[in-house]
Amino acid sequence: MAIEQVSFANPWQRVLFEAELKHKHALVLAALTLPGETLAAYLCLWLVAGEAQVQNLAVNPGFRQRGVGRYLLVKGLDEARRRGAKVANLEVRPSNLAARRLYASLGFFEVGRRPGYYQAEGEDALLLDCDLTTAPFLPPLAG
Ligand SMILES: CC(C)(COP(=O)(O)OP(=O)(O)OC[C@H]1O[C@@H](n2cnc3c(N)ncnc32)[C@H](O)[C@@H]1OP(=O)(O)O)[C@@H](O)C(=O)NCCC(=O)NCCS
């Protein structure tokens, strides 16, 4: 919750994380330090009808810009693809340059825009997709 609070203008509440952990379509990954098991990052995906929908991704501010976000997202998308996802999608603020650069580096591309989606600030959401069947950052599927 502490990471969530410092990472987003509209942070998820605890009940949302609890629901996510129980949701049958959810895939939740956490990156922990060794030793110590400090939470370095978390990723929440929904796997629905061949799509991996990125619901949440945040890196502990003390661990940013060390490749943790990219590592966790690649792990999550690889697992999603192994479970049948063909495409990944997400929403991101135009002003979130760090996240946009991360997504662009993995082959996400803009497919649309939701005007005023982030209501508090009146900011649009960019809609991004990534084709998991051709994504070069994912290892070949066995078999
Ligand atoms: C966006 C976020 C997840 C990136 O995590 P991270 O672990 O710091 O990112 P990485 O170290 O894996 O960096 C991957 C790429 O992202 C981009 N990037 C990351 N931080 C950046 C920054 N501060 N400025 C510009 N680009 C940045 C770079 O392209 C980087 O690649 P490079 O290192 O080869 O230049 C992290 O900043 C975060 O938690 N932000 C707050 C929550 C958030 O915005 N989540 C996404 C919601 S859509």
PDBQT file of the ligand as one rigid body, heavy atoms in Angstrom, charges set to zero:
ROOT
HETATM    1  C1  LIG A 201       7.039   3.154 -14.761  1.00  0.00    +0.000 C 
HETATM    2  C2  LIG A 201       7.824   2.270 -13.778  1.00  0.00    +0.000 C 
HETATM    3  C3  LIG A 201       6.997   0.987 -13.523  1.00  0.00    +0.000 C 
HETATM    4  C4  LIG A 201       9.166   1.892 -14.426  1.00  0.00    +0.000 C 
HETATM    5  O1  LIG A 201       9.821   0.966 -13.586  1.00  0.00    +0.000 OA
HETATM    6  P1  LIG A 201      11.431   0.914 -13.468  1.00  0.00    +0.000 P 
HETATM    7  O2  LIG A 201      11.778  -0.341 -12.781  1.00  0.00    +0.000 OA
HETATM    8  O3  LIG A 201      11.933   2.180 -12.901  1.00  0.00    +0.000 OA
HETATM    9  O4  LIG A 201      11.835   0.845 -15.018  1.00  0.00    +0.000 OA
HETATM   10  P2  LIG A 201      13.112   0.089 -15.638  1.00  0.00    +0.000 P 
HETATM   11  O5  LIG A 201      14.317   0.391 -14.809  1.00  0.00    +0.000 OA
HETATM   12  O6  LIG A 201      12.772  -1.326 -15.879  1.00  0.00    +0.000 OA
HETATM   13  O7  LIG A 201      13.277   0.881 -17.015  1.00  0.00    +0.000 OA
HETATM   14  C5  LIG A 201      12.765   0.383 -18.224  1.00  0.00    +0.000 C 
HETATM   15  C6  LIG A 201      12.672   1.514 -19.221  1.00  0.00    +0.000 C 
HETATM   16  O8  LIG A 201      11.661   2.430 -18.801  1.00  0.00    +0.000 OA
HETATM   17  C7  LIG A 201      12.053   3.762 -19.132  1.00  0.00    +0.000 C 
HETATM   18  N1  LIG A 201      12.182   4.539 -17.896  1.00  0.00    +0.000 N 
HETATM   19  C8  LIG A 201      12.108   4.076 -16.627  1.00  0.00    +0.000 A 
HETATM   20  N2  LIG A 201      12.207   5.103 -15.754  1.00  0.00    +0.000 NA
HETATM   21  C9  LIG A 201      12.356   6.227 -16.488  1.00  0.00    +0.000 A 
HETATM   22  C10 LIG A 201      12.455   7.600 -16.165  1.00  0.00    +0.000 A 
HETATM   23  N3  LIG A 201      12.485   8.031 -14.893  1.00  0.00    +0.000 N 
HETATM   24  N4  LIG A 201      12.534   8.493 -17.173  1.00  0.00    +0.000 NA
HETATM   25  C11 LIG A 201      12.518   8.085 -18.454  1.00  0.00    +0.000 A 
HETATM   26  N5  LIG A 201      12.410   6.781 -18.830  1.00  0.00    +0.000 NA
HETATM   27  C12 LIG A 201      12.324   5.869 -17.853  1.00  0.00    +0.000 A 
HETATM   28  C13 LIG A 201      13.367   3.659 -19.882  1.00  0.00    +0.000 C 
HETATM   29  O9  LIG A 201      13.072   3.533 -21.251  1.00  0.00    +0.000 OA
HETATM   30  C14 LIG A 201      13.931   2.350 -19.349  1.00  0.00    +0.000 C 
HETATM   31  O10 LIG A 201      14.790   1.749 -20.246  1.00  0.00    +0.000 OA
HETATM   32  P3  LIG A 201      16.381   2.056 -20.188  1.00  0.00    +0.000 P 
HETATM   33  O11 LIG A 201      16.793   1.780 -18.768  1.00  0.00    +0.000 OA
HETATM   34  O12 LIG A 201      16.957   1.079 -21.154  1.00  0.00    +0.000 OA
HETATM   35  O13 LIG A 201      16.533   3.487 -20.563  1.00  0.00    +0.000 OA
HETATM   36  C15 LIG A 201       8.114   3.031 -12.444  1.00  0.00    +0.000 C 
HETATM   37  O14 LIG A 201       8.678   4.300 -12.750  1.00  0.00    +0.000 OA
HETATM   38  C16 LIG A 201       6.900   3.231 -11.560  1.00  0.00    +0.000 C 
HETATM   39  O15 LIG A 201       6.565   2.388 -10.723  1.00  0.00    +0.000 OA
HETATM   40  N6  LIG A 201       6.212   4.378 -11.736  1.00  0.00    +0.000 N 
HETATM   41  C17 LIG A 201       5.039   4.723 -10.916  1.00  0.00    +0.000 C 
HETATM   42  C18 LIG A 201       3.871   3.816 -11.233  1.00  0.00    +0.000 C 
HETATM   43  C19 LIG A 201       3.510   3.837 -12.704  1.00  0.00    +0.000 C 
HETATM   44  O16 LIG A 201       3.543   4.870 -13.368  1.00  0.00    +0.000 OA
HETATM   45  N7  LIG A 201       3.125   2.648 -13.219  1.00  0.00    +0.000 N 
HETATM   46  C20 LIG A 201       2.721   2.493 -14.594  1.00  0.00    +0.000 C 
HETATM   47  C21 LIG A 201       1.298   2.871 -14.746  1.00  0.00    +0.000 C 
HETATM   48  S1  LIG A 201       0.764   2.790 -16.446  1.00  0.00    +0.000 SA
ENDROOT
TORSDOF 0
